[in-house]
Amino acid sequence: MNKKITVIGAGNVGATTAQRLFEKNYNEIALIDIA
């Protein structure tokens, strides 16, 4: 099953969350941040 995940906020917490999800074999992760 292919789940798509979006993480809002690419700061320290968002980037770490995305990294941990990747380590758990989620392969479609999008980071969104507003500069």
Backbone torsions as a table, in degrees:
resi	resn	phi	psi	omega
1	MET	NA	135.1	-176.4
2	ASN	-108.3	105.8	179.9
3	LYS	-98.0	138.6	176.1
4	LYS	-102.8	131.6	-177.5
5	ILE	-125.9	135.1	174.5
6	THR	-116.8	129.6	177.1
7	VAL	-108.4	119.5	179.0
8	ILE	-88.7	119.6	-178.7
9	GLY	101.5	113.8	-176.3
10	ALA	-105.4	27.4	177.1
11	GLY	-78.8	-156.4	-176.7
12	ASN	-59.9	-46.9	-177.6
13	VAL	-70.9	-44.6	-179.8
14	GLY	-63.6	-42.7	179.8
15	ALA	-66.5	-39.8	178.1
16	THR	-66.7	-39.8	177.5
17	THR	-61.2	-45.7	178.7
18	ALA	-62.2	-40.1	179.2
19	GLN	-63.6	-44.1	-179.8
20	ARG	-65.4	-38.6	177.2
21	LEU	-64.1	-40.7	177.2
22	PHE	-61.8	-40.8	178.8
23	GLU	-65.3	-22.9	177.5
24	LYS	-94.3	19.5	173.4
25	ASN	70.7	23.3	166.8
26	TYR	-80.4	128.3	-172.0
27	ASN	-110.4	-7.9	176.2
28	GLU	-119.1	93.5	-177.6
29	ILE	-123.9	129.0	177.2
30	ALA	-117.8	132.4	174.5
31	LEU	-102.2	131.3	177.9
32	ILE	-122.7	131.2	179.5
33	ASP	-145.6	147.7	177.5
34	ILE	-111.4	122.5	-179.1
35	ALA	-92.6	NA	NA
